[in-house]
Amino acid sequence: MGVAVACRTSLWRGIAFILLFNGLLAAWLLLKPAPHATVVVVDNIARFLGPLLLVPLCVGRVSARATLRSRQYALAIIGAGVLIHSLGRILYTYDEQSRHGATAPFPS
C-alpha cells in the first residue's frame, strides 16, 4: 500500500509541475516581458522542454509497475515517442535559431 501511495503522490507532483510549466509559458507568451527575439527563443526552447517533462513520468511509472506488461509497454512507447518528438524539435529549433528565422528546410 505504501508504494502505491508514493507512486500516486509522485504522479500528482509531476502533473502539478507540468501545469506550472505550461502556466508560466502561457504567461510569458501573453505578457511578452522581453524583446521579441528573446520571446521567440524562450518559446522555441519551451517547445522541446515541455514534452520532455512527460518522460520522467513515463519512466517512473514503468519502473514502479512490474505487473501488467501491456501498460508497461504502453508507457515505454509513449516515453520513446516523446523523446523522438523532442529530438526533432531540438534539431528544428537549432536550425531555426542558427539561421536567424529563415525557414527550415522541408523535404520536397
N, C-alpha and C positions, 0 to 999 in steps of 0.2 A: 504494500500500500504506500509506503514512503517513497519508493521510486516513481510510482505513478504521479504522486503529488508534486514531486520535484520536476518531472518532465512537463507537467501541466503548467507549473509556475514559470519554468524557463520558456515555454512556448508563449505564454502571455507577455512575458518581458520582451521577447523578440518581436512580437506583434506590436507592442507599445513603442518600441524603438523604431520600427518601420513607419508607424503612423507619425511619430515625431519627426523623422527624417522628411517624410513627404509633406508634412505641415510647414516645416521650415523652408523647404524648397519652394512650395507654393507661395509663401510669404515673400521670399527673396525675389521670385519672378514677378509677383504683382507689385511690390513696392520699388523694385529696382534701385537699391541704395548705392549703387556704384555706376561707373561709366558703362556704356553699352558693351564694350569689348569684354569687360570683366564679367558682366552678367551672362554673356554668351559662353565664356569659358566655364563658369560655375555650372551653367545649365548642361553643357556637354559632359563635364565630369560627373555630374549627378546622374546623367542618363545611363552610365555604366556602373556607378557605385550603388544606385538604388536596387537594381536586380541582384547585385552581389550580396545584399543584406539577407536575401532569402536562402542562400546556400548554407550558412551555418544552421539554420532551422531544419533544412532537409537532412544534412549530415548528422545533426544531433538526434533527430527523430529516427534515423536509420540505425544509429549505434545504440539507441535506447531500447529499440524493439528488436529482439532476436526472433520473436514469433511472427506469424503472419507474413510469410515470404512475399506474397503479392504486393502488400503495402510497402514492404521494404524496397522492393524493386521499383515500385512506382515513385517513391520519394527519391531514390537514387537517380532515376531517369529524369525527373523534374530538376534535380540539382545539376545534373550534367547539361541539360538543355539551357538552364540559366547561365551556367559557366560559358557555354559556347556562344550564347547570345551576347553576353558581356564582352567576350573576347572580340567579337565582331564590332561591337560598339567602341571598344578601345581602339581598334585599328581605324575605324571610321573617324573617330574624334582626333586621333593623332594626325591623320591625313588632312582633315579639315583645318586643324589648328596650324599645322606646319605650312599649309598652302594659303593661309590667311583668308579663309572664307571662299576660296574658289570651289566650284562644285566638285564633289568627289567623283572619281571615275566609276562608271557603272558598266556592266557587260553590254555589248552591243547586240 
